[in-house]
Amino acid sequence: MEPYRRDIPNHFSLPRRIQRLGQLAYNLWWVWNPEGQSLFSALDKTLWDRVNHNPVAFLHQAERPTLNAMANDRGYLELYDRAMGKFDAYMSAPDTWFATTHPELKGKKIAYFSFEFGLHESVPVYAGGLGILAGDHLKEASDLGMPLVGVGFIYNQGYFTQRITEDGWQETSSLYLNFNEMPVIPLVDSTGKPLTIAIDLPGRQVFARLWEIQVGRVSLFLMDTNIDPNSANDRQLTARLYSNDLDVRISQEILLGMGGVRALRLLGLQPNVWHMNEGHSAFLALERALEYVGDGKSFDEAAAIVRKNNVFTTHTPVPAGNDQFPLWLVDKYLAQVWENLGLTRDQFVDLGRQATPWGDNFVMPVLALHLADGCNAVSELHGQVSRRMWNFLWPDRRAEDVPITHVTNGIHVGSFLARRMRLLYDRYLGSDWYEHMDDPEMWAKIDLIPDAELWAVRRHLKRKLVIYANERARMLWLSGRAHPVQVLSSGVLMESYSLTIGFARRFATYKRGNLILRDYERLLKIINNASRPVQVVFAGKAHPADEPGKLLIQQVYRAVKDARTGGRLIFLEDYDMNMARYLVQGVDIWLNNPRRPNEASGTSGMKAAVNGVLNFSVLDGWWREGYNGSNGWAIGEDKEQPGSEEQDRLDAESLYNTLENEIIPLYYENRSADNLPTGWIARMKTSIRTLAPLFCTRRMVKEYMKELYLPAISNGKAG
């Protein structure tokens, strides 16, 4: 029996015949199951879109006459019964992959800690790729039946909304989320009081309330400090992601790591694996060590125990992505911790020490690497970079012998695959293809899809993108806050027949969102070719404190506004998961041009590939493993160039040459009698066949199980 209960606020006024819509609203299973989505959208498509596909807000606002009518509609009831039957079968299935493959591990538990989780646009507590990857990890664990729980924060201000001014400057505003209007469940004790944990910070205790999001079969537990009796400042600790205030940041990471362990203890959970998704949660290792020291063990003994079933994933070689704190801040917040561990200050600092030109810092990935036996990067190249990067921690070893392996990222196919593509796969790959998506032989059947049918679906998805952009432009115009040029720049002139390139990601300088603008006159000639037009769609946010990133957006936006582009350069503001789906499903080419080797993996191109979009990317991260010469295109060479300016020059030249000489001709020329670009379609099929089975979370999570979780379970002890 669980030592807590879920206080599911299912207070919807629903007809009895369809009352289980309230239950489904609080389980994100519907996010990756079209039947579940249809149950809501079929009731009122306009309202569903207006609430940003949030089922809780939707059911609160749905008109009772509409609900009554659908409760008596035969077609809707058939859909309802079919969807709920599928949901019930999924939730109660005894023969999941995990249950049948690892029956000996029954009762084991994996805890997955992350600073952010990107599950769906209705739960906007994510910033970018790290969060989306974490959300996908949970969804796939659910599909596989793995006994995994997530631990993180629920941010009451979400990330931020983006507005681009007439001059191209990014302005931001907070969301201020209402948890009562979101699919999050408050946890309470046996008396009905909110379940809370406490951590010690300098001069005070800070309390956090626990919430749960149900992700299929998986529970995600989230902490929230916006409660009494916390001070006004402490109530803001879980207000937003990635604060620049170092006091806030270290407090957040103490809460995530140490408080997260206490939360799982309060929930009665004794994990066999503790997975730190990036260094933000590394303090969990200290909290676990404190438990063993409290039982009479020395720190060395405690560290040896916790190390065996700790797993750490590093996600970036970029310094800004590897949190570090000055030693004076460590003194301020953690002095009591090293005393309780029986360590001196120097011994404690050595756990996270890294020398920098301006002095020693306490670096969270260093702490994680010291206290985890299972460590991995997120692509093959990133593994090589990481082993070199952290080689100083193993000075007696060569870089290639540093104990950091790699598990290349993947994407949760069900979350990003267009419905029309899914139906196409159902028809030609077999009705059970989804259960075998990591099997390369199954994907060989992609050639059975008639060219005309595949191309028809691709044209449909591009039209959807164009309609989406047009409607956003309309709403921007109606808002009364935009100059007419801004409306024109936001996609009102998009065409469904032009070759369309998508570039959408976080605007960090190393991602080079402006690379395609480097020879601007040459770009204008490319996009304005009357017989072979090209349009480029940009989207993405810069962190509010990233001034160079915001300047990059401004540079791109000013180019977009240039009348000489003819509306063929587009910027879609306020990028989120909903917009991402339209883009990765609707464009023809997915452009990714980071400065190698800074893109540890990247996943957006994987989402594009499974939808038949072709990748055009630098040989960095996942694309270095995925590209085979015939399933997309490469920018530049498989090596780093001396100096960033030279690398930018060479990569830009490669980009333009490939566009002009290979990509554009393949799209427009040598069409069949029925106007099909047969060469392009053949490359699409090659892309899907070679990339889909390798770069899905089905393969990724199974690999985590084999390479990292099983050794942790075998070598460690629960708790």
C-alpha positions in Angstrom: 0.0 0.0 0.0 1.4 3.4 -1.0 2.1 5.8 2.0 0.3 8.6 0.1 -2.7 9.1 -2.0 -3.5 11.1 -5.1 -6.0 13.9 -4.7 -7.2 13.9 -8.3 -9.2 17.0 -8.7 -11.7 15.4 -11.2 -14.4 17.9 -10.6 -15.6 18.1 -14.2 -19.3 18.2 -15.0 -19.4 15.4 -17.5 -22.3 13.1 -18.7 -22.1 9.7 -17.1 -21.6 8.0 -20.4 -18.3 9.8 -21.1 -17.2 10.6 -17.5 -13.9 8.8 -17.9 -12.7 11.7 -20.0 -11.8 13.2 -16.6 -9.6 10.3 -15.8 -7.9 10.4 -19.2 -7.2 14.1 -18.8 -4.9 13.3 -15.9 -2.8 10.7 -17.7 -0.6 12.0 -20.6 -1.0 8.6 -22.4 -3.2 10.6 -24.8 -0.3 12.8 -25.8 1.2 10.0 -28.0 -2.0 8.2 -28.9 -4.1 9.7 -31.6 -7.3 8.1 -30.4 -6.9 9.8 -27.0 -6.3 13.2 -28.7 -9.3 12.8 -30.9 -11.6 12.3 -27.8 -11.0 15.9 -26.9 -10.6 17.6 -30.3 -13.7 15.9 -31.6 -15.8 17.6 -28.9 -14.7 21.1 -29.9 -11.7 21.6 -32.1 -11.7 25.4 -31.7 -11.6 25.2 -28.0 -9.0 22.4 -28.0 -6.7 24.6 -30.0 -7.5 27.7 -27.9 -6.4 26.0 -24.6 -3.2 24.8 -26.3 -4.4 21.2 -26.1 -4.7 21.2 -22.3 -7.4 18.6 -21.5 -8.0 19.8 -17.9 -8.6 23.4 -19.0 -10.6 22.0 -22.0 -13.0 20.0 -19.9 -13.5 22.9 -17.5 -14.5 25.2 -20.4 -16.4 22.7 -22.6 -20.1 23.6 -23.0 -22.5 21.2 -21.3 -24.8 21.1 -24.3 -21.9 20.0 -26.5 -20.9 17.3 -24.0 -24.5 16.1 -23.8 -24.8 15.9 -27.6 -21.6 13.9 -28.0 -22.6 11.6 -25.2 -25.5 10.6 -27.5 -23.6 10.6 -30.7 -23.0 7.0 -32.0 -19.8 7.9 -33.9 -18.2 9.7 -30.9 -19.2 6.9 -28.5 -17.6 4.3 -30.8 -14.4 6.4 -30.7 -14.7 6.9 -26.9 -15.1 3.1 -26.3 -12.3 2.2 -28.6 -9.9 4.8 -27.1 -10.7 3.9 -23.5 -10.4 0.2 -24.2 -6.9 0.8 -25.7 -6.0 2.9 -22.7 -7.2 0.2 -20.2 -5.4 -2.5 -22.1 -2.2 -0.5 -22.1 -2.3 0.3 -18.4 -3.0 -3.3 -17.3 -0.9 -5.2 -19.8 1.0 -7.9 -18.0 3.3 -8.7 -21.0 5.3 -5.6 -21.4 8.8 -5.7 -22.9 10.3 -5.3 -19.4 8.1 -7.9 -17.8 8.9 -10.5 -20.4 12.6 -9.7 -21.0 13.6 -9.2 -17.3 11.2 -11.1 -15.1 14.0 -11.5 -12.6 13.9 -7.7 -12.0 10.3 -7.6 -10.7 10.1 -5.2 -7.8 13.2 -3.2 -8.9 12.9 0.6 -9.4 14.8 3.2 -11.4 14.7 6.9 -10.4 15.4 9.4 -13.1 16.2 13.0 -12.0 16.1 16.0 -14.4 15.9 19.7 -14.0 13.2 19.9 -16.7 10.8 17.5 -18.4 9.3 18.4 -21.8 6.2 16.2 -22.0 3.7 18.4 -23.9 2.9 22.0 -24.5 0.1 21.8 -21.9 2.8 21.3 -19.2 5.2 24.1 -20.1 7.9 23.4 -17.6 10.7 22.8 -20.1 13.2 25.0 -21.9 14.6 22.8 -24.7 16.3 19.7 -25.8 17.3 18.4 -22.4 13.7 18.6 -21.2 12.2 17.0 -24.3 14.7 14.2 -24.1 13.8 13.6 -20.4 10.1 13.6 -21.3 10.7 11.2 -24.1 12.7 8.9 -21.8 9.7 8.7 -19.4 7.2 8.0 -22.3 9.4 5.2 -23.7 9.9 3.7 -20.2 6.1 3.6 -20.0 5.8 2.0 -23.3 8.3 -0.7 -22.4 6.8 -1.2 -18.9 10.0 -0.2 -17.1 9.6 0.5 -13.4 10.9 4.0 -13.6 9.9 7.2 -11.7 10.9 10.7 -12.6 11.9 13.5 -10.2 11.9 17.2 -11.0 10.3 20.6 -10.4 7.0 22.1 -11.4 7.7 25.7 -12.2 4.8 28.0 -11.5 6.0 30.5 -14.1 6.9 27.8 -16.7 9.7 28.9 -19.0 8.8 32.1 -20.9 6.8 33.3 -23.8 8.6 35.1 -26.6 7.6 38.2 -28.4 9.8 39.7 -31.2 9.7 43.5 -31.4 9.7 45.4 -34.7 13.4 45.8 -34.4 13.9 42.1 -33.9 14.6 42.1 -30.2 13.4 39.2 -28.1 11.1 40.3 -25.3 10.0 37.8 -22.7 7.1 37.3 -20.2 6.3 34.7 -17.7 3.3 32.4 -17.9 2.1 32.1 -14.3 0.7 28.6 -14.4 -2.5 27.6 -12.7 -1.9 24.0 -11.5 -5.7 23.5 -11.1 -6.0 23.9 -14.8 -3.2 21.4 -15.7 -2.9 17.6 -15.7 -0.9 17.6 -12.4 -2.1 15.8 -9.3 -1.5 17.0 -5.8 -0.2 14.3 -3.4 -1.5 14.1 0.1 -0.9 12.1 3.3 -3.4 9.8 5.0 -5.1 12.8 6.7 -5.5 14.7 3.4 -2.7 17.2 4.1 -0.4 18.1 1.2 2.7 15.9 1.1 5.8 18.0 1.7 9.5 17.5 2.3 12.1 19.9 3.8 15.7 20.8 3.1 18.2 22.9 5.1 19.5 26.0 3.5 21.6 28.7 5.3 19.7 29.8 8.4 16.4 28.2 7.5 14.4 25.2 6.3 12.7 25.3 2.9 9.6 23.2 2.3 8.4 21.7 -1.0 5.0 20.3 -1.9 4.9 17.2 -4.0 2.8 16.8 -7.2 2.5 13.9 -9.7 2.1 13.8 -13.4 1.0 10.4 -14.8 2.9 9.6 -17.9 1.2 6.4 -19.0 2.5 3.7 -16.6 5.2 6.0 -15.2 4.9 8.5 -12.4 6.7 11.9 -12.5 7.0 13.5 -9.1 7.5 17.2 -9.0 8.5 19.6 -6.2 7.0 23.1 -5.6 8.2 25.6 -3.0 5.5 28.2 -3.7 3.8 27.3 -0.3 3.6 28.5 3.2 5.6 28.7 5.5 8.4 29.5 3.0 9.5 33.1 2.7 8.7 35.1 -0.4 12.2 34.5 -1.7 12.1 30.8 -1.1 8.6 30.5 -2.7 10.4 31.7 -5.9 12.9 28.8 -5.9 10.7 26.8 -8.2 9.3 29.8 -10.1 11.3 29.4 -13.3 14.1 27.4 -15.0 17.7 28.3 -15.2 18.0 31.3 -13.0 21.2 33.4 -13.4 21.3 34.1 -9.6 23.9 31.7 -8.3 22.2 31.6 -4.8 19.0 30.6 -6.4 20.7 28.1 -8.7 22.6 26.3 -6.0 19.5 26.2 -3.8 17.5 24.7 -6.7 20.1 22.0 -7.2 20.3 21.2 -3.5 16.5 20.9 -3.6 16.5 18.7 -6.7 19.2 16.3 -5.6 18.9 16.2 -1.8 15.2 17.1 -1.6 14.4 14.6 -4.5 15.9 11.7 -2.5 13.8 12.8 0.5 10.7 12.9 -1.6 11.2 9.4 -2.8 11.8 8.2 0.7 8.6 9.9 1.8 6.8 8.2 -1.1 8.1 4.8 0.2 10.4 4.2 -2.8 13.8 2.5 -2.6 15.3 2.8 -6.1 17.9 0.3 -7.4 19.2 2.8 -9.9 19.6 6.6 -9.5 20.0 8.3 -12.8 21.3 11.9 -12.9 20.2 13.4 -16.2 22.9 16.1 -16.4 24.8 17.5 -13.4 22.0 19.6 -11.9 20.9 16.7 -9.7 24.3 15.5 -8.6 23.7 16.5 -4.9 21.5 13.4 -4.7 24.7 11.4 -4.4 25.6 13.4 -1.2 22.2 12.9 0.3 22.4 9.1 -0.3 25.9 9.1 1.2 24.6 11.0 4.3 22.1 8.2 4.8 24.8 5.6 5.0 27.1 7.8 7.1 24.2 8.2 9.5 24.0 4.4 9.8 27.6 4.3 11.0 29.6 4.0 7.8 32.6 6.1 6.8 32.3 8.5 3.9 34.5 6.3 1.8 32.4 3.2 2.5 29.2 5.2 1.8 30.6 6.6 -1.4 31.5 3.1 -2.6 28.0 2.0 -2.0 26.2 4.8 -3.7 28.6 4.9 -6.6 27.6 1.4 -7.7 24.0 2.2 -8.6 24.4 5.9 -9.6 24.2 6.7 -13.3 25.2 10.0 -14.8 24.5 11.4 -18.3 26.4 14.4 -19.5 24.6 16.3 -22.3 27.0 19.0 -23.5 30.6 20.0 -23.9 29.6 23.7 -23.8 30.8 25.3 -20.5 27.5 27.1 -19.9 25.8 23.8 -19.8 28.0 22.4 -17.0 27.0 24.1 -13.8 29.8 25.4 -11.6 29.8 27.3 -8.3 32.5 29.4 -6.7 33.9 27.9 -3.5 32.6 30.8 -1.3 29.1 29.7 -2.3 29.9 26.1 -1.5 31.1 27.3 1.9 27.8 29.2 2.4 25.5 26.4 1.5 27.2 23.1 2.1 29.5 23.5 5.2 27.1 21.4 7.3 27.0 18.7 4.7 30.7 18.0 4.7 30.7 18.1 8.5 27.9 15.5 8.6 29.8 13.4 6.0 32.9 13.4 8.2 35.0 15.3 5.6 37.2 18.3 5.8 36.5 21.3 3.6 39.3 20.3 1.2 38.1 16.7 1.0 34.6 17.8 0.1 35.7 20.4 -2.4 37.9 17.8 -4.1 34.7 15.9 -5.0 33.7 18.7 -7.4 36.9 20.7 -7.9 38.0 21.9 -11.3 40.7 24.4 -11.9 39.9 27.4 -14.1 42.0 30.5 -15.1 40.2 32.5 -12.4 40.5 29.9 -9.7 39.0 26.6 -8.5 35.3 26.0 -8.9 32.9 23.3 -7.7 31.6 21.7 -10.8 28.5 19.6 -10.7 29.4 17.1 -13.5 32.7 16.5 -11.7 30.8 15.7 -8.6 28.6 13.3 -10.6 31.5 11.7 -12.3 33.2 11.1 -8.9 30.1 9.4 -7.5 28.7 7.4 -10.3 30.1 4.1 -11.8 27.8 4.4 -14.9 28.6 7.5 -16.9 27.6 8.2 -20.5 27.6 10.8 -23.2 24.8 11.1 -25.7 26.5 10.3 -29.0 29.6 8.6 -30.2 31.4 11.8 -31.0 30.2 13.4 -27.8 31.7 10.4 -26.0 35.1 11.1 -27.5 34.8 14.8 -26.6 33.7 14.0 -23.1 36.5 11.6 -22.4 39.0 14.2 -23.5 37.2 16.9 -21.6 37.1 15.0 -18.3 40.4 13.2 -18.7 42.0 15.2 -15.9 39.9 13.3 -13.4 41.7 10.1 -14.4 45.3 11.5 -14.9 46.8 8.0 -15.0 44.6 7.0 -18.0 44.7 7.8 -21.7 41.6 9.7 -22.9 40.2 6.7 -24.8 40.3 4.7 -21.5 38.3 7.3 -19.4 35.2 5.4 -18.1 32.6 7.4 -20.0 30.6 5.4 -22.6 27.9 6.7 -24.9 24.2 6.1 -25.5 23.1 8.1 -28.5 19.9 9.9 -28.0 16.6 9.0 -29.7 13.1 10.4 -30.0 9.8 9.1 -28.8 8.2 8.4 -32.1 4.6 8.5 -31.0 5.0 12.0 -29.7 6.3 13.5 -32.9 5.0 11.4 -35.8 2.3 13.0 -37.9 -1.0 11.2 -37.8 -1.1 10.9 -41.6 2.4 9.3 -41.6 1.3 7.0 -38.8 -1.7 5.8 -40.8 0.6 5.2 -43.8 2.9 3.1 -41.7 0.0 1.2 -40.3 -1.1 0.4 -43.8 2.2 -0.7 -45.2 4.5 -1.7 -42.3 1.9 -3.7 -40.5 -0.5 -2.8 -37.7 2.1 -3.8 -35.0 5.0 -1.8 -36.5 5.0 0.6 -33.5 5.9 -2.3 -31.2 8.9 -3.2 -33.4 10.1 0.3 -34.4 13.7 -0.5 -33.3 13.9 -3.4 -35.7 15.7 -2.4 -38.9 14.2 -5.3 -40.9 10.7 -4.1 -40.2 11.6 -0.7 -41.7 12.7 -2.4 -45.0 9.0 -2.5 -45.8 9.1 1.3 -46.3 9.7 0.6 -50.0 6.2 -0.9 -50.2 4.7 2.5 -49.8 3.7 3.8 -53.3 5.6 7.0 -54.2 2.4 8.8 -54.9 0.9 8.1 -51.5 4.0 9.1 -49.6 4.3 12.3 -51.6 0.6 13.1 -51.1 1.1 12.8 -47.3 4.2 15.0 -47.4 2.3 17.7 -49.4 -0.6 17.5 -46.9 1.8 18.1 -44.0 3.4 21.1 -45.7 0.0 22.6 -46.4 -0.8 22.1 -42.7 2.4 24.1 -41.8 1.5 26.8 -44.3 -2.1 27.1 -42.8 -0.6 27.1 -39.3 1.8 29.9 -40.2 -0.9 31.9 -42.0 -3.3 31.6 -39.0 -0.5 32.8 -36.6 0.1 35.7 -38.9 -3.6 36.5 -38.8 -3.7 36.4 -35.0 -0.6 38.6 -34.8 -2.3 41.2 -37.0 -5.5 41.0 -35.0 -3.4 41.6 -31.8 -2.8 45.1 -32.8 0.8 45.0 -31.6 2.6 44.2 -34.8 3.8 46.4 -37.7 2.5 45.1 -41.1 6.1 44.1 -42.0 6.1 41.8 -39.0 3.0 40.1 -40.2 4.5 39.6 -43.6 7.6 38.2 -41.9 5.6 35.6 -39.9 4.6 33.4 -42.7 1.6 35.1 -44.4 3.4 34.7 -47.8 4.4 31.1 -47.3 3.8 28.7 -50.2 2.9 25.1 -50.2 4.8 24.3 -53.4 8.2 25.8 -52.6 11.1 23.8 -51.3 10.9 24.6 -47.5 13.9 24.5 -45.1 13.3 24.5 -41.4 15.7 25.8 -38.7 14.2 25.7 -35.2 16.2 25.4 -32.0 17.5 27.3 -29.1 19.4 30.4 -30.3 22.8 29.9 -28.8 25.7 31.3 -30.7 27.4 27.9 -31.3 24.2 26.7 -33.1 24.9 29.4 -35.8 21.3 30.4 -36.7 22.8 33.0 -39.0 25.1 30.7 -41.0 22.8 30.6 -44.0 22.9 34.4 -44.0 26.7 34.6 -44.3 26.6 35.4 -48.0 23.3 37.2 -48.1 23.3 38.1 -51.7 23.9 34.5 -52.7 21.1 33.5 -50.4 18.7 36.0 -52.1 19.5 34.5 -55.5 18.8 31.0 -54.1 15.4 31.8 -52.5 14.1 34.1 -55.3 14.7 31.8 -58.2 11.3 32.0 -59.9 11.4 28.5 -61.3 13.0 26.9 -58.2 11.9 29.0 -55.2 13.1 28.2 -51.7 11.7 29.4 -48.3 13.4 29.2 -44.9 11.4 29.0 -41.7 13.2 30.1 -38.5 12.0 29.6 -34.9 13.6 29.5 -31.5 14.3 31.3 -28.3 17.4 32.6 -26.6 17.8 32.3 -22.8 16.7 35.7 -21.3 20.2 36.3 -20.0 21.9 35.3 -23.3 22.6 38.6 -24.9 24.6 37.2 -27.8 21.8 34.7 -28.5 19.3 37.6 -28.6 21.5 39.5 -30.9 21.6 36.5 -33.2 17.8 36.4 -33.3 17.8 40.1 -34.1 20.2 39.6 -37.0 18.0 36.8 -38.4 14.8 38.8 -37.9 16.2 41.8 -39.7 17.0 39.6 -42.7 13.5 38.1 -42.5 12.0 41.6 -42.7 14.0 42.6 -45.7 11.6 43.2 -48.6 14.2 41.6 -51.0 13.4 38.2 -49.6 9.9 38.3 -51.0 8.5 36.8 -47.8 10.6 33.6 -48.3 12.4 34.0 -45.0 10.0 33.5 -42.1 10.4 33.8 -38.4 7.8 32.1 -36.2 7.9 33.6 -32.7 7.3 31.8 -29.4 8.6 28.4 -30.3 7.1 25.5 -28.3 6.4 21.8 -28.7 3.2 22.4 -30.7 5.0 24.5 -33.2 7.9 22.0 -33.3 5.5 19.3 -34.4 4.3 21.4 -37.3 7.8 22.2 -38.4 9.4 18.7 -38.1 6.4 17.3 -39.9 5.8 20.0 -42.5 9.2 21.2 -43.9 11.2 19.4 -46.7 14.6 20.0 -45.2 15.8 20.1 -41.6 18.8 22.4 -41.3 21.2 22.0 -38.4 24.6 23.7 -38.5 26.2 24.0 -35.1 29.9 24.7 -34.7 31.3 21.2 -34.4 31.8 19.5 -31.9 29.5 21.4 -29.6 26.2 19.7 -30.5 26.4 16.7 -28.2 23.6 14.9 -30.0 20.6 16.9 -31.2 17.2 15.3 -31.6 15.1 17.7 -33.7 16.5 16.1 -36.9 15.4 12.7 -35.7 11.9 13.9 -35.3 12.0 15.3 -38.8 13.4 12.1 -40.3 10.7 9.8 -39.1 8.2 12.1 -40.8 10.0 11.9 -44.1 11.9 15.2 -43.8 15.5 15.1 -45.1 18.3 16.2 -42.9 21.0 18.7 -44.0 23.4 18.9 -41.1 26.9 19.3 -39.9 28.6 16.0 -39.1 28.2 16.5 -35.4 26.2 14.7 -32.7 23.8 12.1 -34.0 24.1 13.0 -37.7 27.7 11.9 -37.7 26.4 8.4 -36.9 23.2 8.6 -39.0 24.5 10.0 -42.3 25.4 7.4 -44.9 25.8 9.6 -48.0 22.4 8.8 -49.5 19.9 9.5 -46.6 20.4 13.3 -46.5 23.2 15.8 -46.9 26.2 16.8 -44.9 27.6 20.3 -44.3 31.4 20.4 -44.2 33.8 17.6 -43.3 34.0 15.0 -40.6 36.7 17.0 -38.7 37.1 20.3 -36.8 38.7 23.2 -38.5 41.4 25.4 -37.0 39.5 28.4 -35.6 35.8 29.3 -35.6 36.0 31.9 -38.4 37.6 29.4 -40.8 35.1 26.7 -39.8 32.2 29.1 -40.4 33.6 30.1 -43.8 34.1 26.6 -45.0 30.7 25.4 -43.6 28.8 28.2 -45.2 30.4 27.5 -48.6 29.5 23.8 -48.3 26.0 24.8 -47.3 25.4 27.0 -50.4 27.1 24.6 -52.8 25.1 21.7 -51.6 21.8 23.6 -51.8 22.6 24.9 -55.3 24.1 21.8 -56.8 22.3 18.9 -55.1 19.3 19.7 -52.9 17.4 22.1 -55.1 17.9 20.2 -58.4 16.8 17.0 -56.8 13.6 18.6 -55.6 12.6 20.4 -58.8 14.2 18.5 -61.7 13.7 15.1 -63.4 10.1 14.7 -62.2 8.0 11.8 -63.4 5.1 12.1 -65.8 2.7 12.6 -62.9 5.0 15.3 -61.4 6.6 13.2 -58.7 10.2 14.0 -57.6 11.1 10.3 -57.7 14.8 10.9 -56.7 13.7 13.0 -53.7 11.2 10.3 -52.7 13.8 7.6 -53.0 16.1 9.6 -50.7 13.2 10.1 -48.3 12.6 6.4 -48.1 16.3 5.7 -47.5 16.3 8.3 -44.8 13.3 6.7 -43.0 14.6 3.2 -43.4 18.1 3.9 -42.1 17.3 6.4 -39.4 14.0 5.5 -37.8 15.1 2.3 -36.1 18.4 3.7 -34.8 17.3 7.0 -33.5 14.2 6.2 -31.5 13.9 6.1 -27.7 12.9 2.4 -28.1 16.5 1.6 -29.0 17.9 4.3 -26.6 16.1 3.2 -23.4 16.8 -0.5 -24.1 20.4 0.5 -24.5 20.3 2.3 -21.2 18.9 -0.8 -19.6 21.6 -3.1 -21.0 24.6 -0.8 -20.6 23.9 1.2 -17.5 20.8 0.1 -15.5 21.5 -3.6 -15.4 25.1 -3.2 -14.1 23.8 -0.8 -11.5 21.1 -3.2 -10.3 23.6 -6.1 -10.3 26.4 -4.3 -8.5 24.5 -2.1 -6.2 21.9 -2.4 -3.4 18.5 -0.8 -3.3 18.2 2.4 -1.5 
